């Protein structure tokens, strides 16, 4: 990423920066990180240095500190109204530390502000994939809920969100979502929806609706063959 670097007036600081670059190029990450951190202590808003050291920190398992550097750089770019550079920072953060929820959320929000709704939607869906299992349910629900504000009745999103609600002991919220989607879903999507309603309730009514959805799919197939 090209960026305007904050001026470094100290000769000693410049020497440290040169040595840090040399250590990084030689694969001596530990030394390079130490030197870059010294430079950032004196010049904390230097995006060039911050964005060099952040992925190195992430590779060494210090994702939290890496995210602080990414977020600071992104904010500085945003304040300067350099939104493309800000977006590049967030996208790199999503790639380097994909388990950082705020990276995905802020990236999507920036895309929305830039009028890129489709890209924001896809970012939220991509982010959700990194928060699987019980520990990631709250983050997944938040990302999918935001995605629904862009595409309210995307079948994949609604079904995924309903399953997450059910796993989070929120069956009523799941059933309400599915009930609303049932008015719009057709074919195989409706069959998946009815199966989920049946699993959540174990009611005869939803078992019957599931079977009816199968029959509707079969009828649609026959109609297609007839007009082929």
TORKOLDO-629291 format. One record per residue: x, y, z of N, C-alpha, C, CB in turn; residue in three letters. Coordinates in pm, whole numbers, plus 32768, in hexadecimal, padded with zeros to 4 digits. Glycine has a CB too. Example, Ala and Ser with C-alpha at 12.3 -4.5 7.8 and 13.67 -1.06 7.14 Angstrom:
<rolums>
85277DC7830C84CE7E3E830C85287EB6830C846B7E418389ALA 85057F1F82C485577F9682CA850A8003831385807FC4823CSER 
</rolums>
This chain:
<rolums>
80547F8980008000800080008058807C80007FA180018079UNK 803B80D87FA7808581567FA7804381B48009808B81957F19UNK 809381FC8056805D825980B880C282C580D280378211813AUNK 80908339810080E783A781248119839281B0809F842D8117UNK 8198838781C281D18368824181E783E682938253831C8230UNK 81CD83DC831581E8844E836C827E8468836D81B2843483FCUNK 82A684E7837083358506836B837E84D583E7834A859C835BUNK 83F4849983D38449846C844184C484C58442847083D38434UNK 84CD851A84A38538857D84A585B4854B84EC850985FB84E7UNK 85A584ED8546861584BA85938669845B853E85E584748612UNK 86EA847785378744841D84ED87448392852B87D3845584EAUNK 873E838F85B0873E830F85F586C082C085D287488323868DUNK 864F830585CC85D182C285A985D7828D851A855B832285B9UNK 861382D984C0862182AD8436867B8233842D8658831E83DFUNK 86E38230847E873C81BC848086F0814084B087B681D884DAUNK 869B81528516864D80E1854885EE80AD84DC85FF810985C5UNK 85B4810A8493855780E3842A859F809683BB8511815E83EFUNK 861480C7839686638082832F868B7FF7835E86E180D3830BUNK 86B47FEC83DA86DB7F6B841286647F0C841B871A7F7D849CUNK 85EE7F44843B85757EF1844285537EB883B984FE7F448478UNK 855C7F0B835085427EDA82C885A67E6B82A3854C7F4F8262UNK 86247E7F82CA868B7E1D82A9866E7D9882F187167E5382D1UNK 86497DA1836F862C7D2883BD85B17CE0838386147D4C8451UNK 854F7D2D835B84D67CF1832184F67CA9829F846B7D5D8308UNK 85457CE7824A85687CA981CA85BA7C2B81DC85B47D0C8173UNK 86017C21824C86537BAB826886077B4082B686CE7BD382B6UNK 85877B5A82D085367AF8831885497AFA83AE85567A7182E5UNK 85897B6283E1859F7B6C8472852A7BBB84AE86297BB28492UNK 84B87B7A84B3843D7BBE84D784407BF5856583C87B6084C7UNK 84767BAA85C184747BD8864B84BE7C5C865B84B27B6E86A6UNK 85337C64861F85807CE1862885397D5285DD86107CCD85EFUNK 85037D32856984BE7D98851A84477DD0856784907D5E8493UNK 83FC7D7985A783877DA685F383B27E038664833A7D2E862CUNK 841B7DDD86AB844C7E31871784757EBC86E784C17DEF875AUNK 84B87EC1867684E57F42864184707F95860D854A7F2D85D1UNK 84127F5585CA839D7F9E859A834D7FD8861083437F418544UNK 83427F8C867A82F97FBD86EF833C8038872A82EE7F4F8759UNK 83C2803A872A840980B0875C83EA812B870784A28096875EUNK 83E58115868483C58184862A833781B6864583D581598596UNK 82DA8158865A824F817F8670823B81C686F581F58105866AUNK 829181AB8756828881F587D382A1828A87BD82EC81BE8838UNK 82FA82A98761831A8334874282BE836E86D683AA83408716UNK 828D83188681823D8346860E81C382EA8600829483458589UNK 816382F0866080F7828D86688095828F85F380AC82A286E5UNK 809082FA85A7803183028538807582F384B07FE58387853EUNK 80E082A684AE8127828B843180EB820D83F381C2827A844AUNK 8096821B838C805281A6835680AF814483117FE981D182F4UNK 811A817582D78177811C829281B280B882F481E6816C824DUNK 81DC80E983668217809083CB81AC80368408825C80E3843AUNK 813B8070842C80CF8022846980A37FAF84108059807C8489UNK 80987FCA838E80667F63833380D27F008308802A7FA482B9UNK 814F7F1E832981B87EBB831681BC7E59838B82417F008307UNK 81AC7E8F840381BE7E3A8478813E7DED849C81E97E8F84EEUNK 80C87E218478804B7DDF849F80427D4E846F7FD57E2D8467UNK 805C7D3083EF80547CA383C680BF7C4C8407805F7C988330UNK 81317C87842781997C3B846C816B7C1484F8821C7C8D8474UNK 81287C71853C80F27C5385C080877BE585B680B67CD28601UNK 80327BEE85507FC87B8A853F80047B00852A7F6D7BAF84CAUNK 806D7AF784DA80AD7A7584C080E87A39853F811B7A848458UNK 81107A8F859E81497A5E861B80DF7A47868681B17AC1864EUNK 805F7A55865F7FF27A3786BA7FBF7AAB870C801C79CF8715UNK 7FF07B2486F07FC27B99873A7F5D7BE786E6803A7BF38762UNK 7EE97BA786D07E837BE5867D7E487C6286B97E177B838663UNK 7E407C67873E7E047CDD877F7E577D5A87627DF97CC88817UNK 7EDC7D5087747F317DC4875B7F327DE786C67FC17DAA878CUNK 7F2F7D8086717F287D9985E07EAA7DE885BE7F2B7D138592UNK 7E3A7DC285F97DBD7E0685DC7DC27E97860B7D487DBE861EUNK 7E007EB2867C7E0A7F3D86AB7E537F9386457E517F438733UNK 7EBA7F5C86077F057FA885A27EB37FBC85237F887F608580UNK 7E6D7F5184F87E187F5E84827DAA7FC6849C7DD97ED5845DUNK 7D6B7FBE850F7CFD801A852B7D2C80AB85337CB97FF285AEUNK 7D9E80C185737DD38149857C7DF2818184F17E52814D85D4UNK 7E318130849D7E52815E84167DD4817C83C67EA680F583CDUNK 7D6F812383D27CF2813883897CAD81B883B67C9480C0839DUNK 7CAD81CF84377C6F824A846B7CB882C7843A7C6D82488505UNK 7D3B82C084367D88833384067D68834F83737E1F831B8418UNK 7D5E82E683237D3B82F882967CAD833082887D4682728249UNK 7C5182FF82DC7BC7832E82D67BBF83C282FB7B6D82DB8334UNK 7C0983EA83617C098477838A7C3D84D1831B7C5E848A8408UNK 7C9B849C82CE7CD184E8825D7C7D84D981DF7D6084BB8241UNK 7C09849381EC7BAE8479817C7BF1842A810C7B7984FD8146UNK 7C4F83D681327C91837C80D27C4F82F380E17D2E837480EBUNK 7BD382EA80AF7B80827680CB7BAE81F880837AF2829480A6UNK 7BE88207800D7C1B81907FC87C8D815080167C4A81B57F3BUNK 7CE781A4804D7D53816E809E7D1C812F811E7DB881DD80C0UNK 7CB6817081577C76813981CF7C3A80B081B17C0881998203UNK 7BF780A381417BBB8023811A7C277FB981057B678034809BUNK 7C967FDF80C77D047F8080B27D387F4A81377D767FC38064UNK 7D417FA2819B7D707F78821F7D0F7F14825B7D807FF2827CUNK 7C8E7F3282577C2C7ED782917C2B7E50824A7BA07F16828CUNK 7C387E5481C67C387DD7817C7CB37D82819C7C327DF280E6UNK 7D247DC581AD7D9C7D7A81D57D8A7D3F82607E197DD581D0UNK 7D4E7D8C82BA7D367D5A83427CDB7CDF833E7CF87DC9839AUNK 7C747CE382EA7C1A7C6F82DE7C657BF582AD7BA77C8F827FUNK 7CC57C0A82567D137B9A82207D797B6682857D5A7BC381A0UNK 7DBC7BC182CC7E297B9B83257DF87B6983AC7E877C108339UNK 7D907BAA83E17D577B8084627CC07B6A84517D747BEB84D3UNK 7C9A7B0084097C0E7AEB83E67BB37AD0845D7C037A7A8386UNK 7BEC7AB384CF7B9B7A9985477B7E7B1A85947BE37A3685A3UNK 7BA37B8D855D7B877C0E859D7B027C4485687BFA7C748584UNK 7A9B7C3785B97A147C5C85917A0A7CED856179B57C478605UNK 7A4A7D4885A97A407DD685877A7A7DF584FD7A877E2985F0UNK 7ADC7DA884D27B157DC0844D7AAA7DAB83E27B8F7D638433UNK 7A607D3E83ED79F67D22838B79857D89839579BD7C9483A0UNK 795E7DAA840F78EF7E07842279127E9183E978CA7E1384B7UNK 79877EC4840D79AD7F4983E079C77F4D834A7A297F76842BUNK 79FC7EE283147A117EDC8283798A7EE5823A7A5A7E59825CUNK 79287E9A826C78A37E9D822D78627F26823B78497E31826BUNK 78707F6382B178347FE682C57872804F8268784380128357UNK 78F480478255793580A581FB79068091816B79CD80978202UNK 78F98013814378C87FF780BB783C802E80A878C97F5F80A1UNK 77E88024810D7761805D8104776780F480F3770E80388180UNK 77BE8135813F77CB81C6813477FF81EF80AA782A81FB81A2UNK 784C8195806D788181B27FE87821818A7F7A7905816A7FD5UNK 77AA815C7F9F774481377F3E775880B07EFE773F819D7ED4UNK 77AC805B7F3A77C87FD67F02777B7F6C7F5378617FB87F04UNK 76F67F6E7F4476A17F177F9576BC7E827F7C76107F357F78UNK 76CD7E5C7EFE76E67DCF7EDF77687D9E7F1F76EB7DB97E47UNK 77D07DF07F1878507DCA7F5478457DC37FEC78BE7E2E7F2CUNK 77F67E1E802777E17E1B80B7779A7D9B80E177917E9680E5UNK 77337D78809576E87CFD80B177437C8380AC76757CEC804EUNK 77957C7A804377EF7C08803578587C0580A378337C0B7FADUNK 78867C7A80CD78E77C81813B78AD7C4781BB79147D138152UNK 78307C6A81D777EE7C36824F77DC7B9E824877677C7A8262UNK 77BA7B6C81D277AA7ADB81C178317A9581D0776B7ABA8138UNK 78997ACD8193791E7A93819F794D7A93823079827ADF8146UNK 79327B018275795A7B0B830179157AA38357793D7B948337UNK 78957A8D833F784B7A2A838E788D79A0838977BB7A21835CUNK 78CB797E8319790778F98309797B78E28369793678E8827BUNK 79B1794B83A37A23793D83FF79F8793484917A8179B283EDUNK 7975793384A97945792E853378E678B8854478FE79B28559UNK 791F7843853878D377C8854678DF779385D47902775E84E1UNK 7883773C85F978867701867D7843775A86E4791576E786A6UNK 782D7725875C77E5776F87C5782577F587E877DD771C8842UNK 78A977FC87E678EC7878880F78D978E987AA7980785F8822UNK 78B278C7873078A4792E86CA7814794F86A678EB79058650UNK 77B4791786F37728792A86CF76FC79BC86D776D078D68728UNK 77247A02873F76FA7A8E874E772E7AE486DB772B7AC787D5UNK 77AD7ACE86B577E77B1A864677A17AF885C2787D7AFE863AUNK 77857A7785AE77427A4D853376B77A8B8529773879B4852CUNK 766E7A8B859775E87AC6859875EF7B5B857775A47AB18620UNK 76517BA085B0765F7C308596767E7C4A850476CE7C6C85EEUNK 76D87BFD84C976FE7C12843D768A7BF283DF77777BBC8419UNK 76437B8483FB75D37B5F83A5755E7BC083B475A67AD183C4UNK 75487BF2842D74DD7C54844274F87CD283F274CF7C7584D9UNK 75787CFB83F0759C7D7183A0758B7D53830B762E7D9D83BDUNK 75AE7CD982E2759C7CB3825675087CB8823075D57C27823DUNK 74B17C93828D74207C97827273EE7D25826073D47C5382E2UNK 74317D85829C74077E10828874237E3E81F9744D7E6C82EBUNK 747A7DF481B374997E13812774437DBF80CA75307DFA810AUNK 743D7D3D80E673EB7CDF8097738F7C9580F974467C7A8046UNK 73197CCB811672C67C958182729A7C04816F724D7CE98190UNK 72887BDA80F2724F7B5580DE72A97AFA808B71C97B61809DUNK 732A7B0C809873877AAC805D73747A2780A4741C7ADE8066UNK 735279BF805A732D793F8098739F790480EA730478DC802DUNK 7418790680B4748A78CE80FB749F79158181750A78D880A5UNK 74977999818074AC79E781FB744079C9826174B07A7D81DBUNK 73C279C98236735479B48295735A792982D172CD79CA824FUNK 737378C38280737C783B82B573F1782C8316738977D78243UNK 7463786582F174D87860834874BC78A683CD755278A08302UNK 747E791B83C4745F7968843C73FA791E8494742A79F38417UNK 739778E084557334789584A27376782084EC72C678608445UNK 73D177DB84AC7418776D84EF746877A1856674767724848BUNK 74A87813855474F6784D85C1749D78778635754678C5858FUNK 742A78AF861673CA78D2868173A1785486CD734D79188646UNK 738677EA8683735C776D86C573CA7737872173377703865BUNK 7448773C86F374B6770C874674CF776687BD7534770186F3UNK 74A277E287B574B578428822743C7847887F74D178CD87E9UNK 73E977DF887A737177D788CE7311784A88B3739977D78961UNK 7304786D883472A578D5880A7249789B879E72F0795687D6UNK 7201782D87BE71B077EB8756713F784387217175776B878EUNK 710878998777709B78EF874870CC795086DD705D793D87BDUNK 7144798886F1717D79E2868D71977997860B71FE7A2186C1UNK 71C6791B861771E078CA85A0715F78AE85547224784685C7UNK 70F67887859B70777866855A703678E0851B7018782685BFUNK 70467953855A700E79CD8520705279EF849B701D7A428581UNK 70D779E18498712079F8841C70F1799883AE71B879E88432UNK 70E7791A83D270C178B48370703278C9833F70CF782983ABUNK 6FDB78F383976F50790C83706F49797D83096EFB792F83ECUNK 6F9779E4831D6F987A5482BD6FD37A2A82376FE77ACB82F6UNK 703F79DC823E707F79AE81C27026794E81757105796C81E1UNK 6FD3790081BC6F7E789D817B6F1F78DE81176F2E785081E3UNK 6EFF795D812B6EA579A280CE6EEA79C3804A6E717A20810EUNK 6F7079B880486FBD79DE7FD1700779697F9270207A4B7FF5UNK 702579037FE2707878937FB2702878387F5670AF78428029UNK 707077FC7EF97034779D7E9D709377287E87701177E17E16UNK 705E76BB7E5770B0764A7E2D710676117E9B710776737DBEUNK 718575F67E7A71E075B67ED871F7760C7F54726575997E94UNK 71F576917F43720776E97FB7719576D7801A720F777C7F8AUNK 711C76CB7FE870A976B7803F70B276318086702676C07FEFUNK 70E475CC803F70F37548807C7155754C80F2712274E18013UNK 71C7759380DF722875A1814D71EA75EB81C372A575EB811CUNK 719E765181A4715E76A2820C70FC764D825C7116771C81CFUNK 70A776028217704575AF825D7089754482B16FE6756E81F8UNK 70F7750D8280713F74A882CD717474E3834F71B3746D827BUNK 71A5755E834871D9759E83C0716775BD842272257620839BUNK 70F675EC83EF70837604844670587583848D700E763E83F5UNK 705B7516844470347495847D7096746C84EB70307428840FUNK 7117747B84D2717B74548537716E74A985B47209746184FDUNK 714A752785A57140757F861870C37566866C7141760F85EBUNK 70597538862B6FD9752B86726FAC749A86866F6E75758628UNK 6FD97442862E6FAB73B6862E6F1273AE86286FDF736C86ACUNK 6ED6740E85E36E45741285DB6E1473CE855C6E1274A385E2UNK 6D9D739485656D62735084F16D4B73B4847F6CDD730C8518UNK 6D23742F84A56D067494843F6D7E74AE83E56CD975168481UNK 6DF274BF84226E6874DD83D16E9B746083876ED875168428UNK 6E8173E983BE6EA2736F83756E50736882F46E8972F283CDUNK 6DD1738C83026D78738A828C6DA473F482266CE673A382B6UNK 6DC8746C82576DF474D581FC6E7774AF81B66E0775588248UNK 6ECE746781FC6F4B743881C06F2D73D5814F6FA673F6822BUNK 6ED27377816A6EAD731681026E6C735C808B6E4D72AB813BUNK 6E1B73C080A86DDB740A803C6E4374547FE86D74746E8074UNK 6EAB748980296F1674CC7FDF6F5C746B7F816F7C750A8040UNK 6F6F73EE7FAE6FA973887F576F5073717EDC6FBE73037FA5UNK 6ECE736A7EF56E7073537E876E7273C87E266DE2733E7EBCUNK 6E7E74427E5C6E8474B87E056F0074B47DAC6E8375387E58UNK 6F7174877DE56FEC747C7D966FD974167D27706474557DEFUNK 6F9873A57D496F82733C7CE56F26736F7C766F4572BE7D26UNK 6EBE73BA7C9C6E6373F17C386EA974557BDD6DED74347C7DUNK 6F0074A87C196F4C75087BC96FA574C17B646FA175637C23UNK 6FDF74507B8E703774047B356FE773C97AC0707F73937B82UNK 6F7173967ADF6F1D735E7A766EF473CA7A126E9F731B7AB4UNK 6ED2743F7A466EAA74AD79EE6F1C74D679926E7C75257A40UNK 6F9774DB79CC700B7501797D7023749B790E7086750E79D5UNK 7015741A792D702A73B178CA6FC173BB785B70257326790CUNK 6F4873DF78826EDB73E878216EF5745577B96E5674027867UNK 6F2C74C577E96F437536778E6FCF753877526F2A75B777D7UNK 702274D2777370AA74CE773E70A874B076A970FF74657789UNK 
</rolums>
